Amino acid sequence: MVIRASEQAAAEVDVVKWGFPQHSSDACWIAVDSDAECQFVYTDMELVFWMPLPTSFPTRRAALLDADLPEPPHLSEGGGSGI
């Protein structure tokens, strides 16, 4: 998933899963490297672009290779140093 730049952080790419965070009944995007006690969740407003990870199943992998996937958007930090 590509995450929008915000006042708190620059734009980034993160591996996420769709699920229910601890102590919540609402599904959302959860960073897969989050600690179980302190999960990092993303809202739909933070999402810019996403695509599924490649599968190891040959029939599904072939179908994904044939699909026309969109180009990822160009992310700019608005004149920052890029560091």
Salt bridges, closest charged atoms under 4 A:
none
